[in-house]
Amino acid sequence: MTIAAMTEHKAILEYGGGKLYSGKNTLRDWLSEVAPPDVKKPGRPKSIKPNKDVA
């Protein structure tokens, strides 16, 4: 899940108190501090190619 998707997720907004942050990038900045390294990579996400070995 991307950081942008996390800022809009119901669990973050309601149960994590994310809707209380009024700044434009406050929640995004906070989430980027705790996000795993593979989510923090800048740029367009790589497209996932389907595995042809799976039947």
Residue frames relative to the residue before (quaternion, step in Angstrom):
aa qw qx qy qz dx dy dz
M 1.0000 0.0000 0.0000 0.0000 0.00 0.00 0.00
T 0.4174 -0.7155 0.5043 0.2441 3.56 -0.95 0.85
I 0.6407 -0.5120 0.3998 0.4092 3.54 -1.29 0.31
A 0.6296 0.5368 -0.3318 0.4531 3.60 1.01 -0.78
A 0.6570 0.4981 -0.3082 0.4747 3.59 0.99 -0.80
M 0.6316 0.5380 -0.3297 0.4506 3.57 1.06 -0.71
T 0.6407 0.5348 -0.3381 0.4349 3.61 1.01 -0.72
E 0.7235 0.4023 -0.2341 0.5098 3.59 1.22 -0.42
H 0.4804 0.6938 -0.4246 0.3280 3.60 1.26 -0.13
K 0.5688 -0.6416 0.4105 0.3105 3.55 -0.96 0.97
A 0.6554 0.5225 -0.3202 0.4415 3.59 0.94 -0.85
I 0.6607 0.4919 -0.3087 0.4756 3.59 0.99 -0.79
L 0.6920 0.4927 -0.2809 0.4466 3.58 0.89 -0.93
E 0.7693 0.3704 -0.2005 0.4803 3.58 0.80 -1.00
Y 0.8060 0.3254 -0.1572 0.4687 3.56 0.56 -1.17
G 0.6996 0.4423 -0.2639 0.4952 3.57 1.18 -0.51
G 0.4847 -0.6909 0.4155 0.3392 3.57 1.27 -0.09
G 0.3150 0.7954 -0.4702 0.2169 3.59 1.22 0.37
K 0.6351 0.5440 -0.3428 0.4281 3.57 1.09 -0.58
L 0.5794 0.5961 -0.3645 0.4196 3.59 1.28 -0.21
Y 0.6065 0.5498 -0.3533 0.4528 3.59 1.24 -0.38
S 0.2181 -0.8212 0.5176 0.1010 3.59 -0.58 1.12
G 0.5572 0.6210 -0.3940 0.3855 3.61 1.18 -0.35
K 0.6218 -0.5830 0.3809 0.3583 3.56 -1.13 0.69
N 0.8246 0.1724 -0.0637 0.5350 3.60 0.83 -0.95
T 0.3257 0.7781 -0.4909 0.2181 3.60 1.21 0.21
L 0.7041 0.4483 -0.2669 0.4816 3.58 0.76 -1.02
R 0.6407 0.5244 -0.3220 0.4591 3.60 0.97 -0.82
D 0.6587 0.5007 -0.3103 0.4681 3.60 0.94 -0.85
W 0.6468 0.5151 -0.3169 0.4646 3.58 0.98 -0.82
L 0.6777 0.4890 -0.2935 0.4641 3.57 0.91 -0.89
S 0.6399 0.5323 -0.3406 0.4373 3.60 1.00 -0.70
E 0.6031 0.5610 -0.3561 0.4412 3.61 1.16 -0.48
V 0.7758 0.3359 -0.1736 0.5051 3.60 1.03 -0.72
A 0.4779 0.6822 -0.4294 0.3492 3.59 1.28 0.00
P 0.5300 -0.6195 0.4638 0.3467 3.60 -1.09 0.62
P 0.6780 -0.5385 0.3195 0.3850 3.62 -1.14 0.59
D 0.6638 0.5180 -0.3293 0.4274 3.62 0.96 -0.72
V 0.6378 0.5065 -0.3285 0.4782 3.61 1.20 -0.35
K 0.6602 0.5553 -0.2926 0.4125 3.58 1.13 -0.67
K 0.4713 0.6906 -0.4501 0.3136 3.61 1.20 -0.22
P 0.3832 -0.7332 0.5076 0.2406 3.60 -0.80 0.95
G 0.6740 0.5093 -0.3661 0.3902 3.55 -1.24 0.40
R 0.7100 -0.4427 0.3462 0.4242 3.49 -1.37 -0.03
P 0.4817 -0.6638 0.4801 0.3112 3.61 -0.93 0.83
K 0.5293 -0.6223 0.4694 0.3350 3.58 -1.10 0.68
S 0.4493 -0.6669 0.5149 0.2973 3.55 -1.06 0.71
I 0.3632 -0.7233 0.5497 0.2067 3.53 -1.07 0.79
K 0.2379 -0.7749 0.5741 0.1155 3.54 -0.69 1.15
P 0.4944 -0.6650 0.4611 0.3173 3.60 -0.92 0.86
N 0.4363 -0.6796 0.5289 0.2610 3.55 -1.11 0.75
K 0.3189 -0.7826 0.5096 0.1619 3.58 -0.61 1.16
D 0.5765 0.6103 -0.3697 0.3981 3.58 1.25 -0.30
V 0.6294 0.5320 -0.3312 0.4595 3.58 1.17 -0.50
A 0.3082 -0.7809 0.5190 0.1607 3.56 -0.79 1.03
